[in-house]
Amino acid sequence: MKITIVKSSDNTFDVSFDETTVTLSSADIKTLLLQATKVLMPDRGPVAKPEDRAKKFANRFQLANDVGVQNFIREADPDELLVLLKIIETDDKLLQRFYSNMSDNLQKMMAEDLAYKLKDGVAPEKVAAALNGLMRKSKELEQKGALIFEDEE
């Protein structure tokens, strides 16, 4: 069977199975991929929710040096960082870890954006996308030596 996928517009894709073509949105493709993964790898266990993965990622910053946290905040996409802050907003200690490494103006802007832009929460797909971007940025900064984590034991 020949299977092809072609992007047909900004958010739609044509998926062809031999002579049959179906148009799917990117969300539909993600759902299809998750379902296929569950069928092909049933023993893998439950996949961590994006929110849980984001909390685990953010917790690593408890072990980061202040300069590294500041570099991360400065270089991270502000919208992605805002999503991360939304996920950890109930963890005062962790939230303070990030806020204490921001300028007063940035801290005020982020707090306002949390209260207004993300007051209704964040969709899991948006959390996953933001997390992917933040993890790439973190890794890039680690490789440059601009973000250092103490050994996790």
DAGIGI-V419188 format. One record per pair of residues at least 24 apart in sequence whose C-alpha atoms are under 7 Angstrom apart, sorted by the first residue. I is the first residue (numbers start at 0). J is the second residue. If there is no record, write none. Layout:
# DAGIGI-V419188
I/J + I/J
This chain:
# DAGIGI-V419188
49/123 + 49/126 + 49/127 + 50/86 + 50/123 + 50/126 + 53/83 + 53/130 + 54/86 + 54/87 + 58/93 + 62/148 + 62/149 + 63/146 + 63/147 + 63/148 + 63/149 + 64/147 + 64/148 + 65/100 + 67/145 + 67/146 + 67/147 + 68/100 + 68/146 + 69/100 + 69/101 + 70/145 + 70/146 + 71/137 + 75/133 + 75/136 + 79/129 + 79/133 + 81/109 + 81/113 + 82/126 + 82/129 + 85/113
